[in-house]
Amino acid sequence: MAAAATMAAAARELVLRAGTSDMEEEEGPLAGGPGLQEPLQLGELDITSDEFILDEVDVHIQANLEDELVKEALKTGVDLRHYSKQVELELQQIEQKSIRDYIQESENIASLHNQITACDAVLERMEQMLGAFQSDLSSISSEIRTLQEQSGAMNIRLRNRQAVRGKLGELVDGLVVPSALVTAILEAPVTEPRFLEQLQELDAKAAAVREQEARGTAACADVRGVLDRLRVKAVTKIREFILQKIYSFRKPMTNYQIPQTALLKYRFFYQFLLGNERATAKEIRDEYVETLSKIYLSYYRSYLGRLMKVQYEEVAEKDDLMGVEDTAKKGFFSKPSLRSRNTIFTLGTRGSVISPTELEAPILVPHTAQRGEQRKHLESYLTDCYDAIAVFLCIHIVLRFRNIAAKRDVPALDRYWEQVLALLWPRFELILEMNVQSVRSTDPQRLGGLDTRPHYITRRYAEFSSALVSINQTIPNERTMQLLGQLQVEVENFVLRVAAEFSSRKEQLVFLINNYDMMLGVLMERAADDSKEVESFQQLLNARTQEFIEELLSPPFGGLVAFVKEAEALIERGQAERLRGEEARVTQLIRGFGSSWKSSVESLSQDVMRSFTNFRNGTSIIQGALTQLIQLYHRFHRVLSQPQLRALPARAELINIHHLMVELKKHKPNF
């Protein structure tokens, strides 16, 4: 770095010296030249001045030393003074050549100068013209803005006038009473179409005048008198016309539906009265309601009187309850009870009255029903009615009619429906509670001879419960289900009381199974399979059936059953060695089963088919008994396979389990 600094100082000194000598040589020839008498002003380039800053010179020298030409010159050892003079000479030659070129082109330069001067004059005139044009445009722009503002103001005034014209036109059209309207209201009959058209126009004008009066429009006073006179005339004509039509209903043997239909065409008359003369409208409404009320009352009285003649001849009485025995006797002066008491506990075809087609079917015509010998229940006399199904049907008829009225938006009958239901529900609950009490108080010993077939009281209950459950499915009622639950409990207790009258357990089970099966079958015809009643009786039937199968297998195979249970208990407790002492018993069981099982199974099958009225139920019981017998014999085989009994000689006499299954299938009854 010291060597580089030494070389930079030497190069700076050489350049300063070369520059000083060159300037001294140039002063000679240039000092005496023409036009160069004044000294050369170098300004910031004057390195001889005191203001020259050597630090900046160092920067320039360092930059020049990095130049490629300077580097090349320093490498080749070129003399800087000689090289500087050569450069100055070339510059002087170029300067002289440039001066000669300017002298040669002096004429062209002068011509160019003249042209430029002429152009300046032309441009000056153009500038003046453009300035004037700009000032003209400024004035025109201000005028355009003024016109635009005036145009906007005119448009606003035009829209305002058009809006005022539209409002005034509507006002005038609404207030002006045309001559056609006056002529039609005063002279045309009310039945003509033009009277109705002009009446609607009069109603619209009256409404418009009332609206404008509320806004304080003074012009309404000019037409108010005319409109009031026309309104009074129209109200008078309409009142006379409608009252005349209503009075025509009162004539004997008049089909009031025809004038009623005719009045529908003039429904606007009543709307006009409601809007313009409410007192007259109320008078007409009261007359119409009073007239039609009397007509309907007379019709209903006549209809009810005729219905009285076609009521059902056999009506349930207070003694026709579920728990009343068929053999009950009445006193000498008592009238006979219902000929077929079971009819009041069955739904039959009565359930069709709540179907949608029957609900909307035409009403019953009394004289037609009487002529065709039809008979209908008259559930109007609730105080003397003890038919719970009939009352329950009436309840659901009312509920369905109430739903239909709600869908059709007819709320006027809501209060009537509630009043009818308030009469029907207490009566239905009372009859149901009376049936529950009758079953609870029934004494099995007063029912006559005992029989294992289904009891008539349980059949009544099955039909009755299935009827109520099927009706109650569409519109459920919790109170009804509670009462049915109480009735079911009492019927189950009744069945158990009757079964207790039999001496043998087998007869008791046969009676219980027959009754449970019958009730379950009837319920499943109408009620859902998952209903509470069906599930309850299904469980009871399964439990009693299993118990009956065990009771059925006990006489012929009781010893085998007892041994298998005892042996399995010993094996489970780890006392299988005690089986060695049972060889004689086991041998007797094997030989006894092999000699008597076929006759026992045959006797068992015949006994089951005689005991049960439902063949399908009997078949199911036989299948269950045979299945349980096979399982029992299979368990007997497993006990004999124990080491303690495996060497027993009698094992060779065992019947093959598969052979036993094939033989037992032959005893399966087919229907």
C-alpha positions as CSV (number, residue, x, y, z in Angstrom):
1,M,0.0,0.0,0.0
2,A,3.0,2.3,0.6
3,A,4.3,1.6,-2.9
4,A,0.8,2.4,-4.4
5,A,0.7,5.7,-2.5
6,T,4.1,6.6,-3.8
7,M,3.1,5.9,-7.4
8,A,-0.1,7.9,-7.0
9,A,1.8,10.9,-5.7
10,A,4.3,10.7,-8.6
11,A,1.6,10.5,-11.2
12,R,-0.2,13.4,-9.6
13,E,3.0,15.5,-9.8
14,L,3.6,14.5,-13.5
15,V,0.1,15.5,-14.4
16,L,0.4,18.9,-12.7
17,R,3.7,19.6,-14.4
18,A,2.4,18.5,-17.8
19,G,-0.6,20.7,-17.4
20,T,1.5,23.7,-16.4
21,S,3.8,23.4,-19.4
22,D,1.0,22.9,-21.8
23,M,-0.7,26.0,-20.7
24,E,2.5,28.0,-21.1
25,E,2.9,26.7,-24.6
26,E,-0.7,27.5,-25.5
27,E,-0.6,31.1,-24.4
28,G,1.9,31.9,-27.0
29,P,0.0,31.2,-30.3
30,L,-3.5,31.9,-28.8
31,A,-2.7,35.3,-27.2
32,G,-2.1,37.1,-30.4
33,G,-5.0,35.4,-32.4
34,P,-8.0,37.5,-33.5
35,G,-11.0,37.6,-31.2
36,L,-9.0,35.9,-28.3
37,Q,-7.8,39.1,-26.6
38,E,-9.7,38.3,-23.3
39,P,-8.2,35.8,-20.9
40,L,-9.7,32.3,-20.8
41,Q,-12.2,32.0,-17.9
42,L,-12.0,28.4,-16.7
43,G,-14.3,28.7,-13.7
44,E,-14.4,25.6,-11.6
45,L,-11.8,24.0,-14.0
46,D,-9.2,26.5,-13.1
47,I,-6.7,24.4,-11.2
48,T,-4.4,27.3,-10.7
49,S,-6.8,29.1,-8.4
50,D,-6.4,29.0,-4.7
51,E,-9.8,27.3,-4.4
52,F,-8.6,24.1,-6.1
53,I,-9.1,21.3,-3.6
54,L,-6.3,18.7,-3.8
55,D,-8.6,16.1,-2.3
56,E,-10.9,16.2,-5.3
57,V,-7.9,16.1,-7.6
58,D,-6.8,12.9,-5.9
59,V,-10.2,11.4,-6.6
60,H,-10.0,12.3,-10.3
61,I,-6.4,11.0,-10.6
62,Q,-7.5,7.8,-8.9
63,A,-10.4,7.4,-11.4
64,N,-8.1,8.2,-14.4
65,L,-5.6,5.6,-13.2
66,E,-8.3,3.0,-13.3
67,D,-9.0,3.8,-17.0
68,E,-7.9,1.1,-19.4
69,L,-6.0,3.4,-21.7
70,V,-4.1,5.0,-18.8
71,K,-3.4,1.5,-17.4
72,E,-2.1,0.5,-20.8
73,A,0.0,3.6,-21.1
74,L,1.6,3.1,-17.7
75,K,2.3,-0.5,-18.5
76,T,4.1,0.4,-21.8
77,G,6.0,3.3,-20.3
78,V,4.6,6.1,-22.6
79,D,5.8,9.6,-21.9
80,L,2.8,11.5,-20.5
81,R,4.1,14.9,-21.8
82,H,4.5,13.7,-25.3
83,Y,1.2,11.9,-25.1
84,S,-0.5,15.0,-23.8
85,K,0.9,17.2,-26.6
86,Q,-0.3,14.7,-29.2
87,V,-3.7,14.9,-27.8
88,E,-3.7,18.7,-27.8
89,L,-2.6,18.7,-31.3
90,E,-5.4,16.5,-32.5
91,L,-7.9,18.6,-30.7
92,Q,-6.6,21.8,-32.4
93,Q,-6.9,20.1,-35.8
94,I,-10.4,19.0,-35.1
95,E,-11.3,22.6,-33.9
96,Q,-9.8,24.1,-37.0
97,K,-11.7,21.7,-39.2
98,S,-14.9,22.5,-37.3
99,I,-14.3,26.2,-37.8
100,R,-13.9,25.7,-41.5
101,D,-17.1,23.7,-41.7
102,Y,-19.0,26.5,-40.0
103,I,-17.5,29.1,-42.3
104,Q,-18.5,27.0,-45.3
105,E,-22.1,26.7,-44.0
106,S,-22.4,30.3,-42.9
107,E,-24.8,31.2,-45.7
108,N,-27.1,28.3,-44.9
109,I,-26.9,29.2,-41.2
110,A,-27.9,32.8,-42.1
111,S,-30.8,31.5,-44.2
112,L,-31.8,29.3,-41.4
113,H,-31.7,32.2,-39.0
114,N,-33.9,34.2,-41.3
115,Q,-36.4,31.4,-41.6
116,I,-36.5,30.9,-37.9
117,T,-37.2,34.6,-37.5
118,A,-40.0,34.5,-40.0
119,C,-41.4,31.4,-38.2
120,D,-41.3,33.3,-34.9
121,A,-43.4,36.1,-36.5
122,V,-45.9,33.6,-37.8
123,L,-46.1,31.8,-34.5
124,E,-46.6,35.1,-32.7
125,R,-49.6,35.9,-34.9
126,M,-51.0,32.4,-34.4
127,E,-50.5,32.9,-30.7
128,Q,-52.5,36.1,-30.8
129,M,-55.2,34.4,-32.9
130,L,-55.4,31.4,-30.5
131,G,-55.6,33.7,-27.5
132,A,-58.5,35.5,-29.1
133,F,-60.2,32.2,-29.9
134,Q,-59.6,31.0,-26.3
135,S,-61.3,34.1,-24.9
136,D,-64.2,33.5,-27.3
137,L,-64.5,29.9,-26.1
138,S,-64.5,31.0,-22.5
139,S,-67.4,33.3,-23.1
140,I,-69.3,30.5,-25.0
141,S,-68.7,28.0,-22.2
142,S,-70.2,30.4,-19.7
143,E,-73.2,30.9,-21.9
144,I,-73.6,27.1,-22.3
145,R,-73.5,26.7,-18.5
146,T,-76.2,29.4,-18.2
147,L,-78.4,27.6,-20.8
148,Q,-77.9,24.3,-19.0
149,E,-79.0,25.7,-15.7
150,Q,-82.0,27.3,-17.3
151,S,-82.9,23.9,-19.0
152,G,-82.6,22.0,-15.7
153,A,-84.9,24.5,-14.0
154,M,-87.4,24.2,-16.9
155,N,-87.4,20.4,-16.6
156,I,-88.1,20.5,-12.9
157,R,-91.0,22.9,-13.5
158,L,-92.3,20.6,-16.2
159,R,-92.2,17.5,-14.0
160,N,-93.8,19.4,-11.1
161,R,-96.6,20.6,-13.4
162,Q,-97.1,17.1,-14.8
163,A,-97.3,15.6,-11.3
164,V,-99.7,18.3,-10.3
165,R,-101.7,17.6,-13.5
166,G,-101.9,13.8,-12.7
167,K,-103.0,14.5,-9.1
168,L,-105.5,17.0,-10.1
169,G,-106.7,14.7,-12.9
170,E,-107.2,11.9,-10.4
171,L,-108.9,14.2,-8.0
172,V,-111.2,15.6,-10.6
173,D,-112.0,12.2,-12.0
174,G,-112.8,11.0,-8.5
175,L,-115.0,13.9,-7.7
176,V,-116.9,14.4,-11.0
177,V,-120.3,12.6,-11.1
178,P,-121.0,11.6,-14.7
179,S,-124.5,11.7,-16.0
180,A,-124.5,8.0,-16.8
181,L,-124.1,7.2,-13.1
182,V,-126.9,9.5,-12.1
183,T,-129.3,8.0,-14.7
184,A,-128.5,4.4,-13.8
185,I,-128.9,4.9,-10.0
186,L,-132.2,6.8,-10.4
187,E,-133.9,5.0,-13.2
188,A,-132.3,1.5,-13.8
189,P,-133.8,-1.5,-12.0
190,V,-131.4,-3.1,-9.5
191,T,-131.4,-6.4,-11.5
192,E,-129.8,-4.8,-14.5
193,P,-126.0,-5.2,-15.0
194,R,-125.5,-1.4,-15.5
195,F,-127.0,-0.7,-12.1
196,L,-124.5,-2.9,-10.5
197,E,-121.6,-1.4,-12.5
198,Q,-122.6,2.2,-11.6
199,L,-123.2,1.2,-8.0
200,Q,-119.6,0.0,-7.8
201,E,-118.6,3.4,-9.4
202,L,-120.7,5.3,-6.8
203,D,-119.1,3.3,-4.0
204,A,-115.6,4.1,-5.3
205,K,-116.5,7.9,-5.6
206,A,-118.0,8.0,-2.1
207,A,-114.8,6.4,-0.7
208,A,-112.6,8.9,-2.7
209,V,-114.6,11.9,-1.4
210,R,-114.3,10.7,2.2
211,E,-110.6,10.3,1.7
212,Q,-110.2,13.8,0.2
213,E,-112.4,15.3,2.9
214,A,-110.1,13.9,5.5
215,R,-107.3,15.7,3.7
216,G,-109.2,19.0,3.8
217,T,-110.0,19.2,0.0
218,A,-112.5,22.1,-0.4
219,A,-113.8,20.8,-3.7
220,C,-115.5,17.9,-2.0
221,A,-118.3,20.2,-0.8
222,D,-119.4,20.7,-4.4
223,V,-120.2,17.0,-4.9
224,R,-121.1,15.9,-1.4
225,G,-124.8,16.7,-1.8
226,V,-125.1,14.9,-5.1
227,L,-123.4,11.8,-3.8
228,D,-125.5,11.7,-0.7
229,R,-128.7,11.9,-2.6
230,L,-127.5,9.1,-5.0
231,R,-126.4,7.0,-2.0
232,V,-129.8,7.3,-0.3
233,K,-131.6,6.4,-3.5
234,A,-129.3,3.3,-4.1
235,V,-129.7,2.2,-0.4
236,T,-133.5,2.5,-0.7
237,K,-133.7,0.4,-3.9
238,I,-131.3,-2.2,-2.6
239,R,-133.1,-2.6,0.7
240,E,-136.5,-3.1,-1.0
241,F,-135.0,-5.6,-3.4
242,I,-133.2,-7.8,-0.8
243,L,-136.1,-7.7,1.8
244,Q,-138.5,-8.8,-1.0
245,K,-136.2,-11.8,-1.7
246,I,-136.0,-12.7,2.0
247,Y,-139.8,-12.5,2.4
248,S,-140.2,-14.8,-0.5
249,F,-138.5,-17.5,1.7
250,R,-141.4,-17.5,4.1
251,K,-144.0,-18.7,1.5
252,P,-145.1,-22.3,2.2
253,M,-143.5,-25.1,0.2
254,T,-140.8,-22.7,-1.1
255,N,-137.5,-24.1,-2.1
256,Y,-135.4,-21.5,-0.4
257,Q,-132.2,-22.6,-2.0
258,I,-133.2,-21.1,-5.3
259,P,-133.6,-17.5,-4.1
260,Q,-130.5,-18.0,-1.9
261,T,-128.5,-18.9,-5.0
262,A,-130.0,-15.9,-6.8
263,L,-128.9,-13.6,-4.0
264,L,-125.3,-14.6,-4.5
265,K,-125.2,-12.7,-7.7
266,Y,-125.9,-9.5,-5.8
267,R,-123.5,-10.0,-2.9
268,F,-122.0,-6.5,-3.7
269,F,-125.3,-4.9,-2.6
270,Y,-124.6,-6.0,1.0
271,Q,-121.0,-4.9,0.8
272,F,-122.3,-1.4,-0.4
273,L,-124.7,-1.3,2.5
274,L,-121.9,-2.2,5.0
275,G,-119.7,0.6,3.7
276,N,-122.4,3.3,3.4
277,E,-125.4,2.5,5.6
278,R,-124.6,0.0,8.4
279,A,-128.0,0.4,10.0
280,T,-129.7,-0.8,6.9
281,A,-127.2,-3.6,6.5
282,K,-127.9,-4.8,10.1
283,E,-131.6,-4.7,9.5
284,I,-131.3,-6.9,6.4
285,R,-128.9,-9.3,8.2
286,D,-131.3,-9.7,11.1
287,E,-134.2,-10.3,8.8
288,Y,-132.2,-12.9,6.9
289,V,-131.0,-14.7,10.1
290,E,-134.5,-14.7,11.6
291,T,-136.1,-16.0,8.5
292,L,-133.6,-18.8,7.9
293,S,-133.5,-19.7,11.6
294,K,-137.3,-20.4,11.5
295,I,-136.9,-22.4,8.2
296,Y,-134.1,-24.5,9.6
297,L,-135.8,-25.0,12.9
298,S,-139.0,-26.3,11.2
299,Y,-136.9,-28.6,8.9
300,Y,-134.9,-30.0,11.8
301,R,-138.0,-30.6,13.9
302,S,-139.6,-32.5,11.0
303,Y,-136.3,-34.4,10.3
304,L,-135.9,-35.4,13.9
305,G,-139.5,-36.5,14.1
306,R,-139.0,-38.8,11.1
307,L,-135.7,-40.1,12.5
308,M,-137.6,-41.1,15.6
309,K,-139.5,-43.6,13.6
310,V,-136.5,-45.3,12.1
311,Q,-134.4,-45.7,15.3
312,Y,-132.9,-49.1,16.1
313,E,-135.4,-51.5,17.7
314,E,-132.9,-53.2,19.9
315,V,-131.2,-50.5,22.1
316,A,-128.7,-51.4,24.8
317,E,-130.0,-50.9,28.3
318,K,-128.3,-50.6,31.7
319,D,-128.4,-54.4,32.2
320,D,-126.6,-55.0,28.9
321,L,-123.1,-54.8,30.3
322,M,-120.0,-56.9,29.7
323,G,-120.0,-58.8,33.0
324,V,-123.8,-59.7,33.0
325,E,-124.4,-63.4,32.5
326,D,-126.5,-64.5,29.6
327,T,-128.5,-66.8,31.9
328,A,-129.6,-64.0,34.2
329,K,-133.4,-63.9,34.7
330,K,-135.5,-60.8,35.1
331,G,-138.7,-60.2,37.0
332,F,-142.2,-60.8,35.7
333,F,-142.8,-57.2,34.8
334,S,-139.4,-56.4,33.4
335,K,-139.1,-56.0,29.7
336,P,-136.9,-58.4,27.8
337,S,-133.3,-57.4,27.3
338,L,-131.4,-57.1,24.1
339,R,-131.9,-60.2,22.0
340,S,-128.3,-60.5,21.1
341,R,-126.2,-58.8,23.8
342,N,-123.0,-59.4,21.9
343,T,-123.9,-56.9,19.2
344,I,-123.3,-54.0,21.5
345,F,-119.7,-55.2,22.1
346,T,-118.8,-55.6,18.4
347,L,-118.0,-52.9,15.9
348,G,-119.2,-54.7,12.8
349,T,-120.1,-52.4,10.0
350,R,-120.7,-49.5,12.3
351,G,-117.0,-48.4,11.9
352,S,-117.7,-47.3,8.4
353,V,-119.5,-44.2,9.6
354,I,-116.2,-42.5,10.4
355,S,-114.7,-43.2,7.0
356,P,-114.1,-40.1,4.8
357,T,-116.7,-41.2,2.3
358,E,-119.4,-41.7,4.9
359,L,-118.6,-38.5,6.7
360,E,-119.2,-36.4,3.5
361,A,-122.0,-38.6,2.2
362,P,-125.5,-37.2,1.9
363,I,-127.6,-37.2,5.0
364,L,-130.0,-40.0,5.8
365,V,-133.4,-39.5,4.2
366,P,-136.0,-40.8,6.8
367,H,-138.8,-41.8,4.4
368,T,-136.3,-43.6,2.2
369,A,-134.8,-45.5,5.1
370,Q,-138.2,-46.5,6.4
371,R,-139.3,-47.7,3.0
372,G,-136.1,-49.7,2.5
373,E,-136.5,-51.2,6.0
374,Q,-133.2,-49.7,7.1
375,R,-132.5,-49.3,10.8
376,K,-130.1,-46.8,12.3
377,H,-128.9,-46.1,15.8
378,L,-130.3,-42.9,17.3
379,E,-127.5,-41.8,19.7
380,S,-129.3,-38.6,20.5
381,Y,-130.8,-40.1,23.7
382,L,-127.6,-40.3,25.7
383,T,-129.3,-40.6,29.0
384,D,-130.8,-43.9,28.0
385,C,-127.9,-45.2,25.9
386,Y,-125.5,-47.9,27.3
387,D,-123.8,-48.7,24.0
388,A,-120.2,-47.5,24.6
389,I,-119.1,-48.2,21.0
390,A,-122.0,-46.1,19.6
391,V,-121.1,-43.2,21.9
392,F,-117.4,-43.5,21.1
393,L,-118.3,-43.5,17.3
394,C,-120.3,-40.3,17.9
395,I,-117.3,-38.7,19.6
396,H,-115.0,-39.5,16.7
397,I,-117.6,-38.3,14.2
398,V,-117.7,-35.0,16.0
399,L,-113.8,-34.9,16.1
400,R,-113.6,-35.6,12.4
401,F,-116.2,-33.0,11.5
402,R,-114.4,-30.5,13.7
403,N,-111.1,-31.2,11.8
404,I,-113.0,-30.8,8.4
405,A,-114.5,-27.5,9.6
406,A,-111.0,-26.3,10.7
407,K,-109.5,-27.2,7.3
408,R,-112.3,-25.4,5.5
409,D,-111.9,-22.4,7.8
410,V,-115.3,-22.6,9.4
411,P,-114.8,-21.5,13.0
412,A,-118.5,-20.7,13.6
413,L,-119.1,-24.3,14.7
414,D,-116.3,-24.6,17.2
415,R,-118.5,-23.8,20.2
416,Y,-121.1,-26.3,19.0
417,W,-118.5,-29.1,18.7
418,E,-117.2,-28.4,22.2
419,Q,-120.7,-28.5,23.6
420,V,-121.5,-31.9,21.9
421,L,-118.2,-33.4,23.1
422,A,-118.9,-32.1,26.6
423,L,-122.1,-34.3,26.5
424,L,-120.5,-37.3,24.9
425,W,-117.3,-37.8,26.8
426,P,-118.8,-38.1,30.3
427,R,-121.4,-40.5,29.1
428,F,-118.8,-42.7,27.3
429,E,-116.6,-42.8,30.4
430,L,-119.6,-43.7,32.6
431,I,-120.6,-46.6,30.4
432,L,-117.0,-47.8,30.3
433,E,-116.7,-47.6,34.0
434,M,-120.0,-49.5,34.4
435,N,-118.6,-52.3,32.2
436,V,-115.4,-52.4,34.3
437,Q,-117.4,-52.7,37.4
438,S,-119.6,-55.4,36.0
439,V,-116.6,-57.6,35.2
440,R,-115.1,-56.9,38.6
441,S,-118.3,-58.0,40.4
442,T,-118.9,-61.1,38.3
443,D,-119.1,-64.3,40.3
444,P,-117.8,-67.3,38.3
445,Q,-120.0,-69.7,40.4
446,R,-123.1,-68.0,39.0
447,L,-122.1,-68.5,35.4
448,G,-123.4,-72.0,35.1
449,G,-121.4,-75.0,33.9
450,L,-117.7,-74.7,33.4
451,D,-116.1,-75.3,30.0
452,T,-112.5,-75.0,28.9
453,R,-113.6,-73.2,25.7
454,P,-113.3,-69.4,25.4
455,H,-115.8,-67.7,27.7
456,Y,-118.4,-65.4,26.3
457,I,-117.3,-62.5,28.6
458,T,-113.7,-62.7,27.3
459,R,-115.1,-62.7,23.8
460,R,-117.1,-59.6,24.6
461,Y,-114.0,-58.0,25.9
462,A,-111.9,-58.9,22.9
463,E,-114.5,-57.5,20.4
464,F,-115.1,-54.5,22.6
465,S,-111.5,-53.6,23.2
466,S,-110.4,-54.2,19.6
467,A,-113.3,-51.9,18.4
468,L,-112.3,-49.1,20.7
469,V,-108.5,-49.5,20.0
470,S,-109.1,-49.4,16.2
471,I,-111.3,-46.3,16.5
472,N,-108.9,-44.6,18.9
473,Q,-105.8,-45.2,16.6
474,T,-106.5,-42.2,14.3
475,I,-107.2,-39.6,17.0
476,P,-105.7,-41.1,20.3
477,N,-107.2,-40.2,23.7
478,E,-105.2,-41.0,26.8
479,R,-108.3,-41.2,29.1
480,T,-109.7,-43.9,26.8
481,M,-106.5,-45.9,27.0
482,Q,-106.5,-45.7,30.8
483,L,-110.1,-47.0,31.0
484,L,-109.3,-49.8,28.6
485,G,-106.3,-50.7,30.8
486,Q,-108.5,-51.0,33.8
487,L,-110.9,-53.1,31.9
488,Q,-108.1,-55.4,30.7
489,V,-106.9,-55.9,34.3
490,E,-110.4,-56.8,35.4
491,V,-110.8,-59.3,32.5
492,E,-107.5,-60.9,33.3
493,N,-108.5,-61.3,37.0
494,F,-111.9,-62.7,35.9
495,V,-110.2,-65.3,33.7
496,L,-108.0,-66.3,36.6
497,R,-111.1,-66.6,38.9
498,V,-112.9,-68.8,36.4
499,A,-109.8,-70.9,35.8
500,A,-109.5,-71.5,39.6
501,E,-112.9,-73.2,39.5
502,F,-111.4,-76.2,37.6
503,S,-110.1,-79.0,39.7
504,S,-106.9,-79.9,37.7
505,R,-104.1,-77.7,36.7
506,K,-104.2,-79.0,33.2
507,E,-107.8,-77.9,32.7
508,Q,-107.0,-74.5,34.2
509,L,-104.2,-74.1,31.7
510,V,-106.3,-75.2,28.8
511,F,-109.0,-72.7,29.8
512,L,-106.4,-69.9,30.1
513,I,-104.7,-70.7,26.8
514,N,-108.0,-70.9,24.9
515,N,-109.2,-67.5,26.3
516,Y,-105.8,-65.8,25.8
517,D,-105.5,-67.1,22.3
518,M,-109.0,-66.0,21.4
519,M,-108.6,-62.5,22.8
520,L,-105.2,-62.2,21.1
521,G,-106.6,-63.3,17.7
522,V,-109.5,-60.8,17.9
523,L,-107.2,-57.9,18.9
524,M,-104.7,-58.6,16.2
525,E,-107.4,-58.3,13.6
526,R,-108.0,-54.7,14.3
527,A,-105.3,-53.4,16.6
528,A,-101.7,-52.9,15.7
529,D,-99.2,-55.7,16.5
530,D,-97.2,-53.5,18.8
531,S,-100.1,-52.2,20.8
532,K,-100.0,-52.6,24.6
533,E,-103.0,-55.1,24.7
534,V,-101.5,-57.4,22.0
535,E,-98.1,-57.5,23.8
536,S,-99.7,-58.2,27.2
537,F,-101.9,-61.1,26.0
538,Q,-99.0,-62.5,23.9
539,Q,-96.8,-62.7,27.0
540,L,-99.6,-64.4,29.0
541,L,-100.2,-66.9,26.2
542,N,-96.6,-67.8,25.9
543,A,-96.1,-68.3,29.6
544,R,-99.2,-70.5,30.0
545,T,-98.4,-72.5,26.8
546,Q,-94.9,-73.3,28.2
547,E,-96.4,-74.3,31.5
548,F,-99.0,-76.5,29.7
549,I,-96.3,-78.2,27.7
550,E,-94.5,-79.1,30.8
551,E,-97.7,-80.3,32.4
552,L,-98.4,-82.3,29.3
553,L,-95.1,-84.1,29.2
554,S,-95.0,-84.8,32.9
555,P,-97.2,-88.0,33.1
556,P,-95.5,-90.1,30.4
557,F,-92.0,-88.6,30.7
558,G,-91.9,-87.3,34.2
559,G,-89.3,-89.7,35.5
560,L,-87.0,-88.9,32.6
561,V,-87.4,-85.2,33.2
562,A,-86.7,-85.6,37.0
563,F,-83.6,-87.7,36.4
564,V,-82.1,-85.3,33.8
565,K,-82.6,-82.3,36.0
566,E,-81.0,-84.1,39.0
567,A,-78.1,-85.4,37.0
568,E,-77.4,-82.0,35.4
569,A,-77.4,-80.5,38.9
570,L,-74.9,-83.1,40.2
571,I,-72.6,-82.5,37.2
572,E,-72.8,-78.8,37.7
573,R,-71.8,-79.1,41.4
574,G,-68.9,-81.5,40.5
575,Q,-70.6,-84.6,42.2
576,A,-70.9,-86.7,39.0
577,E,-69.5,-89.8,41.0
578,R,-72.9,-90.1,42.6
579,L,-74.3,-91.1,39.3
580,R,-72.7,-94.6,39.7
581,G,-75.5,-95.5,42.0
582,E,-78.2,-94.7,39.5
583,E,-77.5,-97.4,37.0
584,A,-80.6,-99.4,37.7
585,R,-82.8,-96.3,37.4
586,V,-81.2,-95.3,34.2
587,T,-81.7,-98.7,32.7
588,Q,-85.4,-98.6,33.6
589,L,-85.7,-95.1,32.1
590,I,-84.0,-96.2,28.8
591,R,-86.2,-99.3,28.4
592,G,-89.4,-97.6,29.5
593,F,-88.9,-94.7,27.0
594,G,-88.1,-97.1,24.2
595,S,-91.2,-99.1,24.7
596,S,-93.8,-96.4,25.4
597,W,-92.7,-93.1,23.7
598,K,-94.7,-93.7,20.5
599,S,-98.0,-94.4,22.2
600,S,-97.4,-91.5,24.6
601,V,-96.8,-89.1,21.8
602,E,-99.9,-90.3,20.0
603,S,-102.0,-89.9,23.1
604,L,-100.5,-86.5,23.8
605,S,-101.4,-85.3,20.2
606,Q,-104.9,-86.4,20.5
607,D,-105.4,-84.9,23.9
608,V,-104.1,-81.5,22.6
609,M,-106.4,-81.5,19.6
610,R,-109.4,-82.3,21.8
611,S,-108.5,-79.6,24.3
612,F,-108.1,-76.5,22.1
613,T,-110.7,-75.0,19.8
614,N,-108.1,-73.2,17.7
615,F,-106.5,-75.8,15.5
616,R,-103.6,-73.5,14.7
617,N,-102.9,-73.0,18.4
618,G,-103.2,-76.7,19.0
619,T,-100.7,-77.4,16.3
620,S,-98.3,-74.9,17.8
621,I,-98.6,-76.5,21.2
622,I,-97.9,-80.0,19.7
623,Q,-94.8,-78.7,17.9
624,G,-93.6,-77.1,21.1
625,A,-94.1,-80.3,23.1
626,L,-92.3,-82.5,20.5
627,T,-89.5,-80.0,20.3
628,Q,-89.1,-80.0,24.1
629,L,-89.2,-83.8,24.1
630,I,-86.4,-84.0,21.6
631,Q,-84.3,-81.5,23.7
632,L,-85.0,-83.6,26.8
633,Y,-83.9,-86.8,25.2
634,H,-80.8,-85.0,23.8
635,R,-79.9,-83.9,27.3
636,F,-80.4,-87.5,28.5
637,H,-77.9,-88.6,25.9
638,R,-75.3,-86.1,27.2
639,V,-75.8,-87.2,30.8
640,L,-75.2,-90.9,29.8
641,S,-72.0,-89.9,28.0
642,Q,-70.5,-89.1,31.4
643,P,-67.6,-91.4,32.4
644,Q,-69.6,-92.8,35.3
645,L,-72.4,-94.1,33.0
646,R,-70.5,-94.6,29.8
647,A,-70.0,-98.3,30.4
648,L,-73.6,-99.0,31.2
649,P,-74.9,-101.9,29.0
650,A,-78.3,-100.4,28.6
651,R,-76.8,-97.5,26.5
652,A,-76.9,-99.8,23.5
653,E,-80.7,-99.7,23.7
654,L,-80.8,-95.9,23.4
655,I,-82.8,-94.6,20.4
656,N,-80.7,-92.5,18.0
657,I,-81.6,-88.9,18.3
658,H,-82.0,-88.4,14.5
659,H,-84.2,-91.4,14.3
660,L,-86.3,-90.0,17.1
661,M,-86.6,-86.7,15.2
662,V,-87.8,-88.4,12.0
663,E,-90.4,-90.4,13.9
664,L,-91.7,-87.4,15.8
665,K,-92.2,-85.5,12.6
666,K,-94.8,-88.1,11.6
667,H,-96.9,-87.0,14.5
668,K,-96.9,-83.4,13.4
669,P,-100.5,-82.5,12.4
670,N,-101.1,-80.7,9.1
671,F,-104.0,-78.4,8.4
